[in-house]
Structure formats: structure tokens, C-alpha cells
């Protein structure tokens, strides 16, 4: 049986990503994948994502962030691995 490798990343999504349902779609995608963390709008017009969970599922979420939901236009995603801390119980929208 494969052991689940826990991992985490933080990402900043650039483009037309506010006012198009990006946070809500990200939350739903992350919850379906069983990923914990948060998504929030930033003052500079980007969206920030903090995600923890199974490394393979995180890769799936990161790939999805590069296109986002219909109506979004993603210019780029800057992502960085961070230390898995296991502090998030689910995936939420932060304000």
C-alpha cells in the first residue's frame, strides 16, 4: 500500500482572478480533492492560496489554478513549496 506523502504550497495567482468566482471555485476544487488550507483576495488584485495535503492531489490543484474557473484569465501562478504543518482542518475562503 502506498504511503501518502503530505506536502504544502503557497501560490499567488496573477491575472483577471478577482470578481470571477475564483475563490469559490478554488474552495470547491480543493474540498473535492481533500486538501486543506485557504484562498483569499489580495489588495494587489491577485489571489493567494495556501494548500496542504496529499502531494499528488496538490499537484492536481496547482495545475487547475493555472486556468481557473470560466471567466478567469490566469497570466501566471507563482508557487512555492512550504513545510507541511497540518494546521488546517478544511479549505476555506479568508477575508
C-alpha angles and dihedrals in degrees: 000000000000117000114232111242109216115214141160140206141181120215139186115207116206128196133049094341105131123079093019101089094263096140094047093046091047091051092051093046092049093047092050088052093048093244123150128211137070146279126210142168116250126214092245092063096260129115121234122211128191112187135178131180145073109003093228092051091047089055088054092051092047091052090050092050088062090069104018125185126328109287095034124108112202114199095179145333119224108200133175131185114242133186114283107241102168093221099130118084096191140347117278143171111247122206 
